[in-house]
């Protein structure tokens, strides 16, 4: 178990008061710098990021959104997403590795079950993390992992296989989607439990270190307290920010990639003493054409970060409205639409930046030693999650016909106690 430092030693403040940005920066900037130093080498060797994940745990990064009264850092959503963007700049694999972990925390914050918060925030504050085994690579979209009651009544037995289990290889606990014959059931099992096998067979051309491969469950014992929630797929839309939250994690990761593109492009140009087509020594950093390329890159970064800031602000506003008991279904529909609209633009702009960066130099910019191509590959893979084309259609249908976007993704991540009415949602945490 990882030991993490106290939230901010030597300071005392109201548990409801968020940390100071300067304090957060001082805590995490050195960790991000250390992670960035080994980024290219890990990519070249396909070396899984166990050490960087450990550094983040030790610094308390994985407790950012856990409220201070449970021992976490209690960061606001805008603070969280700003830091996540900086982490993605250092290594874009890491926000995706921890995406489900942070989503799990948000799910417990939105829920009304204090017992679940007390039960699961304790190991998280102690440095443990949560991965997911939700999706399957099968011929149809159904849940084939089974959860069966043991005949002696002593718990349950879990069997089956999942794929796209991002972050699971790094996690202490795995959030598993299963079916008991009647209900879909979410259970949490130890990553090192007997019968659990985690395989790094993710073959995507980007985000190679996320370990988004196979997880197998063979006669894995599950106790009653490891059952997280039961739900039926036919249940109505729920009032939850989780769809927008999960999407904004991807958007922050993309914005971080754009920052890394700008950083690497500037570093490349500053070190050059030769310009393509110009005889003798020259200074590309004084070339007006290079200025234009770098100026465009900087503008694309600014736009991507601004959009992430806007959506994270909307998430925080919805959260505060929920705490005050003023949030309605319309609050969450508007939140999803805002995240979907941002998705369309951020993806486009970051992919443009990841391609444009090669215009700052000639063939030397394509050197394997620099791995500038990793930025485009990583961005393209992230952009393929939660397909933008479906989200764009949902945005159009909403504006034309007032049709709310579908919520299948949210249902799979939302406890059953959340309401689905137009009435204000009661505060989950006061």
Secondary structure as UniProt FT lines:
FT   TURN            7..10
FT   TURN            15..16
FT   HELIX           21..37
FT   HELIX           39..45
FT   HELIX           50..59
FT   HELIX           61..63
FT   TURN            64..65
FT   HELIX           68..70
FT   HELIX           77..90
FT   HELIX           92..97
FT   HELIX           99..110
FT   HELIX           114..125
FT   TURN            126..127
FT   STRAND          130..133
FT   STRAND          146..149
FT   TURN            151..152
FT   STRAND          156..162
FT   TURN            166..167
FT   HELIX           168..170
FT   STRAND          173..179
FT   STRAND          184..190
FT   TURN            191..192
FT   TURN            194..195
FT   STRAND          196..199
FT   TURN            208..209
FT   STRAND          214..222
FT   HELIX           224..226
FT   STRAND          227..231
FT   TURN            233..234
FT   HELIX           242..270
FT   TURN            276..277
FT   HELIX           284..286
FT   HELIX           288..323
FT   TURN            324..325
FT   HELIX           329..356
FT   HELIX           357..360
FT   HELIX           363..366
FT   TURN            368..370
FT   HELIX           373..383
FT   TURN            384..387
FT   HELIX           388..401
FT   HELIX           408..411
FT   TURN            412..413
FT   TURN            416..417
//
